Amino acid sequence: MNIRENDDLRDKLAAEYVLGTLRGGARRRFEGLMYSDAALRMLVKEWERRLLPMHEFVRAQEPSPQVWRNIEMRLHLKPERSSWHFWRGFGIGTASAAVAAALVVAIGLQQLRGPSYDLVATLTDQQAQPALLVKADTRKRLLQVHIVGAAPVPVDRSLQLWAIPKKGAPRSLGVLGAEGRSTFSLASGAVGDDVVVLAISLEPRGGSPDPNGPTGPVLYKGPWVRAM
């Protein structure tokens, strides 16, 4: 189905993407469409503006034991007792509220076991439009890159992430994959007071042949910001 000509479907998928209920292959296909569809990216941003602030106005509620059991089964977790709370609903109807509440609990469980990113960088193009989101967990030494608005990359080219220091050669932090999200070990030269900015260059497939820096044009850049 061609969603470019189906406004109702585009709106529905954008809402599900923001809620997190669009998963698996469907979510990956939707992310792929966003790379080349600026209007679809704007639709997603509009749903983010509508939904994300709502969690500030809802009350915390303890989930029932059955909710915990269902979440543990779906995430293949060992049963355990918890006193965590989750946000209930987004005001979109009873069924959607239940899905959203269970989703937030599941994300909370996964985040407890996963990275806690303390540095973020939004890399933008020459028009200051966001293209990539870079996150770093300095404690677990993890670096994750999300493509959110970058232009499509030719099959014979790759995007490469660099840390640009005040002095010395740029430091390669990794060559991005084609799936829209890449995770790397956090290199020692990726963060620090001497890192002025992060940058993305367009390189031959597999990365720059020059270990001392980019050989292609720099397309996106942005500084580290400490997460609140």
For each residue, the residues with C-beta under 8 A, 3 or more apart:
1: 6 9
2: 5 6
3: 6 9 10 13 33
4: 10 37
5: 2
6: 1 2 3 9 10
7: 10 11
8: 11 12
9: 1 3 6 12 13
10: 3 4 6 7 13 14 40 43
11: 7 8 14 15 43
12: 8 9 15 16
13: 3 9 10 16 17 22 30
14: 10 11 17 18 40 43 44 46 47
15: 11 12 18 19 47 51
16: 12 13 19 21 22
17: 13 14 20 22 27 30 44 47
18: 14 15 44 47 48 51 52
19: 15 16 22 51 90 96 99 100 103
20: 17 23 100 103 107
21: 16 99 100 103
22: 13 16 17 19 26 27 30
23: 20 26 27
24: 27 28
25: 28 29
26: 22 23 29 30
27: 17 22 23 24 30 31
28: 24 25 31 32 179 180
29: 25 26 32 33
30: 13 17 22 26 27 33 34
31: 27 28 34 35 147 180
32: 28 29 35 180
33: 3 29 30 36 37 40
34: 30 31 37 40 41 44 148 149
35: 31 32 147 149 150 151 152 180
36: 33 151 152
37: 4 33 34 40 41
38: 41 42 149
39: 42 43
40: 10 14 33 34 37 43 44
41: 34 37 38 44 45 148 149
42: 38 39 45 46
43: 10 11 14 39 40 46 47
44: 14 17 18 34 40 41 47 48
45: 41 42 48 49
46: 14 42 43 49 50
47: 14 15 17 18 43 44 50 51
48: 18 44 45 51 52
49: 45 46 52 53
50: 46 47 54
51: 15 18 19 47 48 54 90
52: 18 48 49 55
53: 49 56 57
54: 50 51 57 58 90 91
55: 52 58 87 90
56: 53
57: 53 54
58: 54 55 87 88 89
59: 88
60: 85 86 87 88
61: 85 86 88 101
62: 83 85
63: 67 68 86 101 102 105
64: 67 68
65: 68 69
66: 69 70
67: 63 64 70 71 102 105
68: 63 64 65 71 72 82 105
69: 65 66 72 73 79
70: 66 67 73 74 102
71: 67 68 74 75 77 102 105 106 109
72: 68 69 75 76 77 78 79 80
73: 69 70 76
74: 70 71 106
75: 71 72 106 109 110
76: 72 73
77: 71 72 80 109
78: 72
79: 69 72
80: 72 77
81:
82: 68
83: 62
84: 105 108
85: 60 61 62
86: 60 61 63 101 104 105 108
87: 55 58 60 100 101 104
88: 58 59 60 61 97 101
89: 58 92 96 97 98 100 101
90: 19 51 54 55 96 97 100
91: 54 97
92: 89 96 97 100
93: 96 97
94: 97 98
95: 98 99
96: 19 89 90 92 93 99 100
97: 88 89 90 91 92 93 94 100 101
98: 89 94 95 101 102
99: 19 21 95 96 102 103
100: 19 20 21 87 89 90 92 96 97 103 104
101: 61 63 86 87 88 89 97 98 104 105
102: 63 67 70 71 98 99 105 106
103: 19 20 21 99 100 106 107
104: 86 87 100 101 107 108
105: 63 67 68 71 84 86 101 102 108 109
106: 71 74 75 102 103 109 110
107: 20 103 104 110 111
108: 84 86 104 105 111 112
109: 71 75 77 105 106 112 113
110: 75 106 107 113 114
111: 107 108 114 116
112: 108 109
113: 109 110
114: 110 111
115: 135 137 140 142 144
116: 111 137 139 140
117: 120 135 136 137 142 144 227
118: 136 137 138 139 226 227
119: 135 136 138 191 224 225 226 227
120: 117 133 134 135 136 224 225 227
121: 133 134 135 198 222 223 224 225
122: 130 132 133 134 222 225
123: 130 131 132 133 134 198 199 200 220 221 222
124: 127 128 129 130 131 220 221 222
125: 128 129 131 150 219 220
126:
127: 124
128: 124 125
129: 124 125 149
130: 122 123 124 133 148 149
131: 123 124 125 147 148 149 150 151 200 219 220
132: 122 123 145 146 147 148 149 150 200 220
133: 120 121 122 123 130 145 146 148
134: 120 121 122 123 143 144 145 146 161 198 222
135: 115 117 119 120 121 143 144 145 146
136: 117 118 119 120 142 143 144 186 190 191 224
137: 115 116 117 118 140 141 142 143 186
138: 118 119 141 186 191
139: 116 118
140: 115 116 137
141: 137 138 185 186
142: 115 117 136 137 183 184 185 186
143: 134 135 136 137 173 174 183 184 185 186 187 190
144: 115 117 134 135 136 181 182 183 184
145: 132 133 134 135 161 174 176 181 182 183 184
146: 132 133 134 135 180 181
147: 31 35 131 132 150 159 176 180 181
148: 34 41 130 131 132 133
149: 34 35 38 41 129 130 131 132
150: 35 125 131 132 147 153 159 200 219 220
151: 35 36 131 219
152: 35 36
153: 150 157 158 159 178 202
154: 157
155: 205
156: 204 205
157: 153 154 202 203 204 205 216
158: 153 175 176 202 203 204 205 206 207
159: 147 150 153 175 176 200 201 202 203 219
160: 172 174 175 176 200 201 203 207 208 214
161: 134 145 172 173 174 175 176 198 199 200
162: 170 171 172 173 198 199 200 201 213 214
163: 170 171 173 187 189 190 191 195 198
164: 170 195 196 197 198 199 221
165: 168 170 171 189 194 195 196
166: 194 196
167: 194
168: 165
169: 212 213
170: 162 163 164 165 199 212 213 214
171: 162 163 165 187 189 190
172: 160 161 162 175 207 208 211
173: 143 161 162 163 184 187 190 198
174: 143 145 160 161 182 184
175: 158 159 160 161 172 203 206 207
176: 145 147 158 159 160 161 182 200
177: 181 182
178: 153
179: 28 182
180: 28 31 32 35 146 147
181: 144 145 146 147 177
182: 144 145 174 176 177 179
183: 142 143 144 145
184: 142 143 144 145 173 174 187
185: 141 142 143
186: 136 137 138 141 142 143 190 191
187: 143 163 171 173 184 190
188:
189: 163 165 171 192 195
190: 136 143 163 171 173 186 187 195
191: 119 136 138 163 186 195 224
192: 189 195
193:
194: 165 166 167
195: 163 164 165 189 190 191 192 198 224
196: 164 165 166 223
197: 164 221 222 223
198: 121 123 134 161 162 163 164 173 195 221 222 223 224
199: 123 161 162 164 170 214 218 220 221
200: 123 131 132 150 159 160 161 162 176 218 219 220 221
201: 159 160 162 208 214 215 216 217 218 219
202: 153 157 158 159 216 217 219
203: 157 158 159 160 175 206 207 208 214 215 216
204: 156 157 158 207 208 209 215 216
205: 155 156 157 158
206: 158 175 203
207: 158 160 172 175 203 204
208: 160 172 201 203 204 211 213 214 215 216
209: 204 215
210: 213 214 215
211: 172 208
212: 169 170
213: 162 169 170 208 210
214: 160 162 170 199 201 203 208 210 217 218
215: 201 203 204 208 209 210
216: 157 201 202 203 204 208
217: 201 202 214
218: 199 200 201 214 221
219: 125 131 150 151 159 200 201 202
220: 123 124 125 131 132 150 199 200
221: 123 124 164 197 198 199 200 218
222: 121 122 123 124 134 197 198
223: 121 196 197 198
224: 119 120 121 136 191 195 198
225: 119 120 121 122
226: 118 119
227: 117 118 119 120
228:
